[in-house]
Amino acid sequence: MNENDLTRLIIGCAIEVHKELGPGLVESIYEEALCYELTQAGLRFRRQEKVPIHYKDVILASPLRLDLTIEEKVIVDNKSKKEVTEIDKQSLLSYLRLRDMHLGLLINFNVLRLVDGVHRVINGFPKESS
């Protein structure tokens, strides 16, 4: 499954969560409900994955925790806040770089229409080899 098909499925799962729960809850509730929907869709994912941070010649004691890594292709960062900022998007870009992944979805559930809360973040796609 390519990244575009995968993100359509993920966004569909998020829309289902938003239809059922609406805005205004905390991130952890949306994450748990989204995990249920991803499971129902047959997608493989890891929740709250710990990623070691390499700094110069050491590994830092505090690992990064990713909300969701789906099918080893997409990182999903769940939010429930009034407004998504550029810093939120740059944070997701940093996560992608640390995991050497190319595509992330920042999903803010605290909106009236979920489509307004979905942001794609791209860490450059590799060139296809001939």
MARBA-615079 format. One record per residue: residue number from 1; residue in three letters; x, y, z of N, C-alpha, C, O in turn. Coordinates in pm, whole numbers, padded with zeros to 5 digits. Example, Ala and Ser with C-alpha at 12.3 -4.5 7.8 and 13.67 -1.06 7.14 Angstrom:
<rs>
[1,'ALA',[01319,-00569,00780],[01230,-00450,00780],[01320,-00330,00780],[01424,-00332,00846]]
[2,'SER',[01285,-00225,00708],[01367,-00106,00714],[01290,00003,00787],[01341,00114,00804]]
</rs>
This chain:
<rs>
[1,'MET',[00086,-00118,00000],[00000,00000,00000],[00091,00124,00000],[00183,00134,00081]]
[2,'ASN',[00064,00218,-00090],[00148,00337,-00094],[00105,00437,00014],[00000,00421,00077]]
[3,'GLU',[00188,00540,00034],[00163,00636,00141],[00031,00710,00124],[-00038,00736,00223]]
[4,'ASN',[-00006,00745,00001],[-00131,00818,-00019],[-00252,00733,00018],[-00344,00782,00084]]
[5,'ASP',[-00253,00606,-00022],[-00363,00517,00015],[-00368,00499,00166],[-00474,00498,00227]]
[6,'LEU',[-00250,00484,00225],[-00242,00465,00369],[-00293,00588,00444],[-00369,00575,00541]]
[7,'THR',[-00253,00707,00400],[-00300,00827,00470],[-00451,00845,00454],[-00517,00894,00545]]
[8,'ARG',[-00506,00807,00339],[-00652,00814,00323],[-00721,00724,00425],[-00821,00764,00486]]
[9,'LEU',[-00669,00604,00445],[-00727,00513,00545],[-00715,00569,00686],[-00811,00565,00763]]
[10,'ILE',[-00598,00622,00718],[-00576,00679,00851],[-00671,00796,00876],[-00734,00805,00981]]
[11,'ILE',[-00681,00885,00778],[-00770,01001,00793],[-00915,00955,00805],[-00992,01012,00882]]
[12,'GLY',[-00954,00852,00730],[-01089,00797,00743],[-01115,00746,00883],[-01223,00766,00938]]
[13,'CYS',[-01016,00679,00942],[-01030,00631,01080],[-01043,00749,01176],[-01124,00745,01269]]
[14,'ALA',[-00964,00853,01155],[-00970,00972,01241],[-01105,01042,01228],[-01160,01089,01328]]
[15,'ILE',[-01158,01048,01107],[-01290,01109,01087],[-01396,01031,01164],[-01486,01091,01225]]
[16,'GLU',[-01387,00900,01162],[-01483,00817,01237],[-01475,00848,01387],[-01578,00859,01453]]
[17,'VAL',[-01354,00861,01439],[-01336,00895,01580],[-01399,01031,01609],[-01470,01048,01708]]
[18,'HIS',[-01372,01128,01522],[-01423,01263,01544],[-01575,01267,01535],[-01640,01341,01609]]
[19,'LYS',[-01632,01189,01443],[-01779,01183,01432],[-01841,01132,01562],[-01944,01181,01606]]
[20,'GLU',[-01777,01033,01621],[-01831,00972,01743],[-01808,01057,01868],[-01897,01071,01952]]
[21,'LEU',[-01688,01115,01879],[-01651,01183,02004],[-01662,01335,01998],[-01682,01400,02100]]
[22,'GLY',[-01649,01393,01878],[-01651,01539,01866],[-01526,01602,01926],[-01438,01531,01975]]
[23,'PRO',[-01518,01735,01922],[-01402,01805,01977],[-01411,01821,02128],[-01517,01799,02188]]
[24,'GLY',[-01298,01861,02189],[-01300,01902,02329],[-01248,01803,02430],[-01244,01834,02549]]
[25,'LEU',[-01206,01685,02388],[-01153,01586,02483],[-01000,01592,02483],[-00941,01666,02404]]
[26,'VAL',[-00937,01516,02570],[-00791,01515,02577],[-00733,01421,02472],[-00801,01329,02425]]
[27,'GLU',[-00607,01445,02435],[-00540,01369,02329],[-00544,01218,02351],[-00566,01142,02257]]
[28,'SER',[-00523,01175,02475],[-00513,01031,02501],[-00643,00958,02466],[-00638,00842,02424]]
[29,'ILE',[-00756,01021,02482],[-00884,00958,02447],[-00894,00940,02296],[-00934,00834,02248]]
[30,'TYR',[-00856,01044,02221],[-00859,01033,02075],[-00759,00927,02027],[-00787,00850,01935]]
[31,'GLU',[-00644,00923,02090],[-00543,00823,02051],[-00595,00682,02072],[-00579,00596,01985]]
[32,'GLU',[-00657,00657,02185],[-00709,00524,02212],[-00820,00486,02114],[-00824,00374,02064]]
[33,'ALA',[-00910,00581,02087],[-01018,00554,01991],[-00962,00535,01851],[-01010,00449,01777]]
[34,'LEU',[-00861,00613,01813],[-00799,00597,01682],[-00732,00460,01671],[-00737,00398,01565]]
[35,'CYS',[-00669,00414,01776],[-00608,00280,01776],[-00715,00173,01751],[-00690,00077,01678]]
[36,'TYR',[-00830,00189,01812],[-00940,00095,01788],[-00976,00094,01640],[-00988,-00013,01580]]
[37,'GLU',[-00994,00212,01581],[-01032,00221,01440],[-00923,00166,01348],[-00954,00100,01248]]
[38,'LEU',[-00797,00192,01381],[-00687,00138,01299],[-00686,-00014,01304],[-00661,-00080,01203]]
[39,'THR',[-00714,-00070,01421],[-00722,-00215,01435],[-00836,-00270,01350],[-00821,-00371,01282]]
[40,'GLN',[-00951,-00203,01356],[-01066,-00246,01276],[-01035,-00240,01127],[-01088,-00320,01049]]
[41,'ALA',[-00950,-00146,01086],[-00913,-00131,00945],[-00802,-00229,00904],[-00763,-00234,00787]]
[42,'GLY',[-00751,-00306,01000],[-00647,-00404,00970],[-00508,-00345,00952],[-00423,-00406,00889]]
[43,'LEU',[-00485,-00227,01008],[-00355,-00162,00995],[-00265,-00197,01114],[-00310,-00205,01228]]
[44,'ARG',[-00137,-00218,01083],[-00038,-00244,01188],[00014,-00110,01238],[00041,-00019,01160]]
[45,'PHE',[00028,-00098,01370],[00078,00027,01426],[00145,00001,01560],[00124,-00102,01624]]
[46,'ARG',[00227,00097,01599],[00286,00098,01733],[00241,00227,01800],[00240,00334,01740]]
[47,'ARG',[00206,00214,01925],[00157,00328,02004],[00261,00367,02108],[00318,00280,02174]]
[48,'GLN',[00287,00497,02121],[00383,00550,02218],[00520,00482,02205],[00582,00443,02304]]
[49,'GLU',[00563,00470,02081],[00693,00409,02053],[00806,00497,02107],[00807,00618,02086]]
[50,'LYS',[00900,00434,02177],[01016,00505,02229],[01125,00506,02122],[01162,00402,02068]]
[51,'VAL',[01175,00625,02092],[01280,00640,01991],[01401,00702,02060],[01391,00812,02115]]
[52,'PRO',[01515,00633,02058],[01634,00690,02122],[01682,00814,02046],[01671,00822,01924]]
[53,'ILE',[01734,00908,02121],[01786,01031,02063],[01938,01026,02069],[01997,01020,02177]]
[54,'HIS',[02000,01028,01951],[02146,01031,01941],[02191,01176,01935],[02149,01251,01847]]
[55,'TYR',[02276,01214,02029],[02330,01349,02031],[02482,01339,02035],[02540,01291,02133]]
[56,'LYS',[02544,01384,01928],[02689,01374,01912],[02730,01229,01932],[02693,01145,01851]]
[57,'ASP',[02806,01197,02037],[02852,01059,02053],[02783,00984,02167],[02836,00885,02217]]
[58,'VAL',[02663,01033,02209],[02590,00968,02317],[02444,00946,02278],[02393,01010,02186]]
[59,'ILE',[02381,00857,02348],[02235,00840,02338],[02176,00903,02463],[02210,00864,02575]]
[60,'LEU',[02089,01000,02444],[02031,01071,02558],[01942,00979,02641],[01881,00886,02588]]
[61,'ALA',[01934,01006,02770],[01859,00921,02863],[01709,00927,02839],[01638,00831,02868]]
[62,'SER',[01659,01038,02786],[01516,01053,02763],[01482,01028,02617],[01514,01109,02530]]
[63,'PRO',[01418,00914,02589],[01381,00888,02449],[01259,00971,02408],[01183,01018,02492]]
[64,'LEU',[01244,00986,02280],[01126,01050,02223],[01013,00948,02223],[01038,00829,02203]]
[65,'ARG',[00891,00991,02246],[00774,00902,02237],[00687,00950,02123],[00638,01063,02122]]
[66,'LEU',[00668,00862,02025],[00582,00893,01912],[00442,00844,01942],[00425,00732,01991]]
[67,'ASP',[00340,00925,01913],[00203,00884,01938],[00173,00753,01864],[00140,00653,01926]]
[68,'LEU',[00186,00755,01731],[00157,00636,01651],[00252,00627,01532],[00279,00727,01465]]
[69,'THR',[00301,00508,01508],[00375,00478,01385],[00294,00370,01315],[00271,00262,01370]]
[70,'ILE',[00249,00400,01192],[00156,00311,01123],[00222,00250,01000],[00273,00320,00913]]
[71,'GLU',[00218,00116,00995],[00271,00039,00882],[00416,00076,00849],[00459,00060,00735]]
[72,'GLU',[00490,00125,00947],[00630,00166,00927],[00645,00270,00817],[00754,00286,00761]]
[73,'LYS',[00535,00341,00784],[00540,00440,00676],[00495,00579,00719],[00539,00678,00660]]
[74,'VAL',[00410,00588,00820],[00351,00716,00857],[00356,00734,01008],[00320,00644,01084]]
[75,'ILE',[00403,00851,01051],[00395,00888,01192],[00272,00977,01208],[00252,01071,01132]]
[76,'VAL',[00191,00946,01309],[00074,01030,01340],[00098,01096,01475],[00126,01030,01574]]
[77,'ASP',[00086,01228,01475],[00097,01306,01598],[-00042,01361,01628],[-00092,01447,01556]]
[78,'ASN',[-00103,01312,01735],[-00238,01355,01774],[-00232,01480,01859],[-00146,01494,01946]]
[79,'LYS',[-00323,01570,01833],[-00335,01693,01912],[-00482,01715,01947],[-00573,01666,01880]]
[80,'SER',[-00502,01790,02054],[-00635,01839,02089],[-00615,01977,02148],[-00614,01996,02270]]
[81,'LYS',[-00599,02074,02058],[-00568,02209,02101],[-00639,02310,02014],[-00687,02276,01906]]
[82,'LYS',[-00644,02433,02059],[-00717,02537,01987],[-00662,02558,01848],[-00738,02576,01752]]
[83,'GLU',[-00530,02557,01835],[-00468,02588,01707],[-00337,02513,01691],[-00257,02506,01785]]
[84,'VAL',[-00314,02457,01574],[-00187,02393,01542],[-00091,02503,01497],[-00127,02590,01418]]
[85,'THR',[00031,02498,01548],[00131,02600,01516],[00237,02544,01423],[00244,02423,01399]]
[86,'GLU',[00320,02632,01371],[00433,02590,01289],[00531,02506,01371],[00596,02416,01317]]
[87,'ILE',[00542,02534,01499],[00629,02454,01587],[00579,02310,01593],[00660,02217,01593]]
[88,'ASP',[00447,02290,01600],[00391,02155,01599],[00433,02081,01471],[00472,01964,01476]]
[89,'LYS',[00425,02150,01359],[00462,02088,01230],[00612,02060,01224],[00655,01956,01174]]
[90,'GLN',[00692,02153,01276],[00838,02132,01278],[00876,02018,01372],[00971,01945,01345]]
[91,'SER',[00803,02003,01481],[00829,01891,01572],[00806,01759,01500],[00887,01667,01511]]
[92,'LEU',[00695,01749,01427],[00667,01627,01353],[00774,01603,01247],[00814,01489,01225]]
[93,'LEU',[00822,01707,01182],[00930,01693,01086],[01056,01639,01154],[01126,01555,01097]]
[94,'SER',[01085,01686,01273],[01200,01634,01349],[01181,01486,01380],[01276,01408,01371]]
[95,'TYR',[01059,01446,01418],[01031,01305,01446],[01058,01221,01321],[01118,01114,01329]]
[96,'LEU',[01012,01270,01208],[01033,01198,01082],[01181,01182,01054],[01226,01074,01013]]
[97,'ARG',[01257,01286,01074],[01402,01280,01050],[01469,01181,01145],[01555,01104,01103]]
[98,'LEU',[01429,01183,01272],[01490,01092,01369],[01461,00946,01336],[01544,00859,01363]]
[99,'ARG',[01346,00919,01279],[01308,00782,01241],[01342,00750,01096],[01318,00638,01050]]
[100,'ASP',[01398,00846,01024],[01430,00830,00882],[01306,00785,00805],[01310,00691,00725]]
[101,'MET',[01196,00856,00831],[01069,00832,00763],[01032,00956,00683],[01090,01063,00703]]
[102,'HIS',[00936,00942,00592],[00908,01048,00498],[00774,01119,00515],[00758,01231,00467]]
[103,'LEU',[00678,01056,00582],[00544,01115,00585],[00484,01110,00725],[00489,01008,00793]]
[104,'GLY',[00428,01225,00765],[00360,01232,00894],[00227,01302,00880],[00207,01385,00791]]
[105,'LEU',[00136,01268,00970],[00007,01337,00979],[-00005,01398,01117],[00009,01329,01218]]
[106,'LEU',[-00031,01526,01120],[-00061,01595,01244],[-00212,01609,01246],[-00270,01677,01161]]
[107,'ILE',[-00278,01545,01343],[-00424,01544,01347],[-00470,01613,01475],[-00449,01563,01585]]
[108,'ASN',[-00534,01729,01457],[-00590,01804,01569],[-00739,01774,01578],[-00816,01813,01490]]
[109,'PHE',[-00780,01706,01683],[-00920,01667,01700],[-01006,01779,01759],[-01128,01766,01766]]
[110,'ASN',[-00945,01888,01802],[-01020,01996,01866],[-01064,02100,01763],[-01034,02219,01775]]
[111,'VAL',[-01137,02053,01662],[-01190,02138,01555],[-01333,02094,01527],[-01373,01983,01562]]
[112,'LEU',[-01410,02183,01463],[-01548,02147,01431],[-01554,02045,01318],[-01634,01951,01323]]
[113,'ARG',[-01470,02063,01216],[-01462,01968,01103],[-01321,01912,01101],[-01225,01988,01089]]
[114,'LEU',[-01308,01781,01111],[-01175,01722,01123],[-01086,01756,01004],[-00965,01770,01020]]
[115,'VAL',[-01144,01770,00887],[-01064,01803,00769],[-00982,01930,00793],[-00874,01945,00736]]
[116,'ASP',[-01031,02021,00876],[-00958,02143,00908],[-00843,02118,01007],[-00758,02205,01027]]
[117,'GLY',[-00841,02001,01069],[-00738,01970,01168],[-00632,01874,01119],[-00545,01834,01197]]
[118,'VAL',[-00636,01836,00992],[-00539,01738,00940],[-00432,01811,00860],[-00462,01888,00769]]
[119,'HIS',[-00307,01784,00895],[-00193,01847,00828],[-00092,01738,00789],[-00051,01659,00873]]
[120,'ARG',[-00054,01735,00661],[00050,01644,00614],[00185,01712,00629],[00201,01829,00597]]
[121,'VAL',[00282,01636,00680],[00419,01686,00692],[00508,01588,00617],[00502,01467,00639]]
[122,'ILE',[00591,01642,00528],[00673,01557,00442],[00820,01584,00468],[00863,01699,00475]]
[123,'ASN',[00895,01476,00482],[01039,01481,00501],[01106,01434,00373],[01195,01349,00377]]
[124,'GLY',[01065,01487,00259],[01124,01451,00130],[01110,01304,00098],[01151,01219,00178]]
[125,'PHE',[01054,01271,-00014],[01040,01133,-00056],[01165,01089,-00131],[01223,01168,-00205]]
[126,'PRO',[01207,00965,-00113],[01324,00917,-00187],[01294,00908,-00336],[01180,00885,-00376]]
[127,'LYS',[01396,00925,-00415],[01379,00910,-00560],[01369,00762,-00592],[01442,00680,-00535]]
[128,'GLU',[01278,00728,-00683],[01262,00588,-00722],[01381,00547,-00806],[01425,00620,-00895]]
[129,'SER',[01432,00428,-00779],[01545,00378,-00857],[01493,00314,-00986],[01384,00256,-00989]]
[130,'SER',[01571,00324,-01090],[01531,00271,-01219],[01565,00126,-01231],[01539,00064,-01334]]
</rs>
